[in-house]
Amino acid sequence: MTFRYGVDRLDLDLVNGIANGNIKAELCQIALDKISKSRQNVDKMAASDKAIYGINTGFGPLCDTQISPEETHLLQKNLLITHAVGVGEAIAKPISKLMLITKVHALSQGYSGIRLEVVERMLAFIKLDLIPVVPEQGSVGASGDLAPLSHLFLPLLGEGEFWQGDSTVPAAQALKEHGLEPLELHAKEGLALINGTQFILSHAITALTKMRYLLDLADLAGAMSIEGMQGSQSPFRQELHKIRAFAGNIEVAARMRNFFKDSQNMSDHQECDRVQDPYSLRCIPQVHGASRNAYNHLKELAEIEMNSVTDNPIVISDEEAISGGSFHGQPLAMVLDYASIAAAELGNISDRRCYLLLEGLHGLPRLLTTSGGLNSGMMIPQYTTAALVTENKSLCFPPSADSVPTSMGQEDHVSMGSISGRKLNQILGNLEKIFAIELMYSAQAIEFRRPNKCSDLLEENFAVIRAQVAKLEEDRLLKPDIDAMIELVKSQAFTVN
């Protein structure tokens, strides 16, 4: 298929397909006409005597200072240069690429007044894999992601840097190697480029892509832990969840039933005298389900944002450009913070299951070893999950609840959504490690249920673990095992459906 910028609607799978090169994306004639018409409108307004913000005036607190046509080019160049004040490590190259893709789509809708030449240069960057280097810190997420977007588009001017493998190269050098001349920006173009939420949005896309798998993996890890504990299947019955019909809960309960389908190990336990399991086993549909509901909310809003115009002002005719606040990151910032809590809770309940598996209950040996005393068994990795869980809790402070005025009070309420997006991805990185340890624990617990077999799906995943990590018989260095488990999680080696 071919995606048409500025015409078709993006969703999570489409934007990732474009970024991965699996889906072709191009400007169609409709988009070309929109861009050209919008540019004509800007040129007419720029030549008039009427002060129109962002077209023939200064920016921020200088919005009441009119700029002559002769100064326009310098004004737009200065805008990018002065706003490129990001600090810290560079964001990952794939996130910068998502920023380019989503920005092209926004500009192609014909409300930004940018020249076709500039959009085509951005598409050339994507095609040639010339992905700009963008520092991770410096955006307050209100006038858009000003600092990150300025760094993203400095290379249009021959400034800044591109990624070249794992290193970087000056933009001027890379442009020369590809026979490209630096561009000169015209009226409104600098503002159109650096106003917008593409930094926040691209972090949201990255988080959604990772979290989708981790939600499924959470259910798998929980199911394997229940198998190891020989817990009850009753809390996952359909009759229970249809009368409290949260979508996430219903989906998780159905997935758990599927994980236990035809499990000899679980069937062997059906007539036991255990009445209830602890919440971290019994309440998996409610806890994992709530996190799924948060994920779905973030996905819904991120897909709206993927198809939105978020720069300022918005050009609606050859006489009017509306100055508003479409660049403000609050709609994403708040739900990113919500998703951060949801992701952290998946780790919180996972750590509790790890602890349960070590207690020596329901036929399992303490610390998951039959040689306790001389051997510590699986005791210490749970210290690591405890540390990661607490780190995630500390990352759950909502940046969207904070605001520091900027721009001499003109920008007096900001979203801090860029920090929300970055923190969510940090939490998800920790979550991968927590699940790696729970899966290692649950596989060890299942060893003590032999010769009973689990369901075919769980046995398949058990084999994936055992191909990399052997059963713990006596104490050994566990760091290589944990690293191998983390790699299995990161590479999405588990069958989760």
Steps between C-alpha positions, in 0.01 A plus 500: 500500500597866466422749774407850380636774725247766591208294369493153659476444875794368698466239770755318713563222250519733200746743657723213608473343156613824337786535750611139443489540122225239462242754382564750223396858576480789254336833424200461270356774279241596761775562757709690245206728427433558870863591569520732198174680581600551863836640390334745262286624788809562714684683223205736458476571873875543537494776237218692668526784750274323749684344796431124502667295774773268384488622142625856518552543877743382763422208728394444860527828693614670176169423330421872481818579303440506126777371271571636151493264201875552457569366852273197474764247390737595779214491752409141408864386510556669835189330635645152449849594615393674820254228598746212449608493865435135584733321739569146618541179305354468153167324465506172311523532124163323443325763714654780292376322188148480642520873566577562133221274377232645726612857424478441124147368546396806704654751259345324199146575614524853366464720806865587565600713202826318437651470153489168319878518464545477876265203540672321212838554667365338817380204293846479342651479848274204579575326168877549531498402869632843591352512848583808709652477849261635766591552869255347746461794740378856458134487401225620734236373256298815462591711196550160362828318547699808406855390585480142364326607181758775447776240518300272270489768230836673538636268226264665251724805543822301492533523879481229765583133455376177342533146628755289313485151645562535873692823456407845370610715210464878442191574295691719254733212419217251451304738278805555282558124467144461371513801270250701703524873560384656829158663479404858579179523696223737397222670698323280757712193423723503806198528725317224314800271550563550870143543627342160557490195726701255290760434773229412753304306238798295381582399856135398537516291182820333620346425839177368352689265271702355788216500752268305269733199520575547870129493586476162331823386666363602841215254452740226391728558799200499734369178348835324535528616861152365572600169343806495724286575806218271381264790556129502430341559158169611651582875507520498120159352428292684242195518728694712747620759252192552287326658800782754547558564137818705475650424159853445631384265777294289259789472256751398769267242651445344157874492438562330834242233422676437170839469673362229728307309233556123534767547767563171677671687782197721566253212466693303760437784746124539446390296801743650752378674816649845429227765522665816369824615343676827590394804302807500274368172355125534550468862384705480181197588281421805710860629522629405156162596357516849647841544340352389167226758536765769554691375196186520287438857615853606409474326162170675424637846577837440332326397179294820511824695542668313212237646269486849648650836408688624806698804384400863534358716351263300280458640150135489394490754214708762321390755758490313828728286711353396836736515795396245761647229719491184291868444581428449871597148609251454783266258315787251468691594816220402739430165336874422477515547877198271538673238283814532714301400809345215302839369389651536847211301649573209267846488651368543853273196481768298320743560785237376746465177302877458507489531880219245527696247297785519753293443815501121484123461487272250324764239434778731384833503687607822667701725268419253220787270599504160670848569633429803716752604761815438309323641196307828478310382197289767337493731802695799371350582156185613683713772658554625148128499417435685827756765403355536150145525634597781735687678222186481289289635785733799526458558126119517537494860621285666231690777319165613358406608853785750493546823306786752492423825312727587206537770235464794736159372610357473148519123534379490858360146510695214346433125480843347567375219276845431359609385846185289530586321175861440594411369846244254364766348278738474797233316699439260212873428479499406870185293449678283244757408767237428764312263269828331403556406864140389562514275194827351624338438840184349357697261280694385807173449690347298217796260524364390841161411346643240269403255361179704465490702182365849449295606198667474161538879485672521837719199424612672180606805698660285771715345224604848383629573850676166540677545167684792662483444876540161665319386815680620812629193685772662709609861541663654196558846361148615405594823322550322163163328544325828576669668202389214275143533628503876441614441143216252447254764619652781293509286185136398558596133486196387698172390345247711686177416315 
